[in-house]
């Protein structure tokens, strides 16, 4: 859970970020700031040792879904299989683009933007002749302060300028998934609309799916397109032919 503070005017003192959490983005994923591991999935995120999924660099899926300009590939930070030189990373993005909307909130309540300022200029870190301060933030043309996720270091804000800082908390559980798996019940509801499919099961038919086989890996190590952790294609075809299905765990 991220609890941001109410933003005021940015202070003169940069405050270090505790526990690496900078803030939370619009899709509910945390933004962290720590040394790069350069091991990210296709949406530019990964999980830490606590199983907490988060971003460090411009999140490709989120920004593209929001209609924002991005590099030609989500692996823009790679060059022939090795990490690209830091001072060359920003060159993989257009120098100008659509102004970034607010994509999240930092722990001090100030907005987080990505890549382009309100005039459509690609933002660069302070060490790369950019206009951003040491916390990867600046005032926009209207005098409002905000942070930016950049395509060169430090990528995410390494410090915060707000007078009050919120906090992040999470809880661990001792519960484990059962070795035998989770019991799943499927119902086919051909006569119900998606909007009310979970209201009742009148007219629904209990469906017993075929056994599920474990996914195989393709050459990239990702699940093969012909395999699935879901019930078999026979069940999927049945649902497609008869209507929507309700999944109850």
Buried (B, 14 or more C-beta within 10 A) or exposed (E): EBEBBEBEEBEEEBBEBEEBBBBBBBBEBBBBBBEBEBEBEEBBBBEEEEEBEBBBBBBBBBBEEBEBBBBEEBBBBBEEEEEBEBEEBBBBBBEEBEBBEEBBBBBBBBBBBBBBBBEBBBBBBBEBEBEBBBBBBBEBEEEEBBBBBBBBBBBBBBBBBBBBBBEBEEEEEEEEEEEEEEEEEBBBBEEBEEEEBEEEBEEBBEBEBEEBEEBEEEEEEEBEEEBBEEBBEEBBEBBEEBBBBBEEE
